[in-house]
C-alpha cells in the first residue's frame, strides 16, 4: 500500500506561516462530538464498522461514515476492505494516531473527575479560595 498524499484541506484550515496554533489544528482534526471517541475505541484495537456502531450507539450511521472518512482523510485511521463472501471493512489507527492514546485516556480521566467535581451537592475543597471575599 502506498502512503497517502498530504491532506490538501489543511492548506486552507491551518497555516503555520500566519500564526496558526498547533492546539487549534489538533482540535480541528480530532474535535467534534464523535472523532475523539472513535479514536479512543480504535486505540483499543482494530474494529469493524458494526463494532464501532455498537460502541458509539448514539451516532447515526451517516454521521459515523462521515467521521470515519474525515479521520481517514486526515491520516489518522486506515480503512481496510476485505472482499470475500461478505465485504468486511475494518478500521485501525495509523502510528501517528496511536500516539493520541495516552492523551485520550487523560481526557477521559479528566472528564470523570470533572463530573465528580461538578455533581450537585459537591463542594470544591478550596471553595473559600475560589471566590474573593467582599470589601
N, C-alpha and C positions, 0 to 999 in steps of 0.2 A: 504494500500500500504506500502510495506517495504522500509526503506531508502536505497538509492543507495549505492553501495560499493564505497570505496575511489577510486579515479581515479589513476590507476596504471601508466598511461602515464606520470604523474607528476614526478614520480621517476627519470626518465632519463632527464627531462627538467629542473627541479628545485631542487636543493639540498641545503637546508639551511646550512648543515654542511660544505659545501665547499664554503660558502660565497655568495650563491645565493641572489639576491636582490629582495625584495618584489615588487618593481616597475617593474622589469623585468618580474616577474611572472604575475603581473596584466596585463601588455601589451601583454604577451603571451596568456593569457586566453581570454581577451576581444578585442585584437588587430585585425588588418586586416581591410579591407575596409567595411565589412558588419556587423560584430558582434555587435559593439557598437550601430550602427543604429537600428539593430533588438532589442537589449536590451532597447534602448530608447523608441521605439514604444510599446514594451511589458510592459514597466513601466506605460504606459497609461492604460493598462488593457489587459486581455486575448484576444488573437487574433487567428483566424483561419488561416490556411495556405494561402488561397486565399486572405485574408485581408493583410497579410504580403507582398504578391506578388504585390498588388496594392500600398502599402505604400513605397515599395522599388522597383520601376519598372525597374531599370537598372541592377538588379541582375538576372542572368539566373536561371531557375528552378533548375537545378542541383547544382549550387553553393548555392542557398538558402537551399536546402535539406542538403547539406554538412555542412553549417554553423550552421543550427539548430541542427544537430546531434552532432556537436562538443560542442555547448552550453549545450546540454542535457548531454553529456558525462562528461562535466566539472561541472555539477550540478548547472547550472545557470538557466535553464529552465526545466519545466515539460511538457512532451508531453502527452496529454490525448486523447485517441481514444474512440469515442462513436460509437457503431455499431447499426445501425437502418436500415431504408430503404436505407439510404445513409451513407457511412462511413464519420464521421466528426472527424477531427484532430484539436485540439486546443493547443495553447502554452501559458504558463503562467510562470511568474518569480518565482523562489524559494525565500524564505525570505532573503537568502544571497545576491542574485542578486538585490532584491528590494532596498537594501542599496546603490546600484550604481546610483540610480535615480538622486539624487541631484548632483552627480559628473558628470553624463552625461549631465544634464541641464547646469552645469557650463562650460563644454566643448563646448556645443552648443553656449552658450553666448560668450565664448572666440572666437570661430570661426567667429561669426558675427562681433565682434569687430576687429578681425584680417582682415577680408575682408574690413571693413570700413577704417582701418588704412593703408592698403596697396593698396587701389584703386589708379588707375592712377590720378595724379594731386593732391593727398593728401600730405600735408607736415606735418611731425610729429611736435608736439608742442615744443619739446625740440631738434630740429634738430641741433642747434648750440652746444649743449652739447654732442650730439651723435657722432660727428666727431671731433677728435682733430685738433687744429689749427697747421699749419705748422711752421717751425723754423723762 
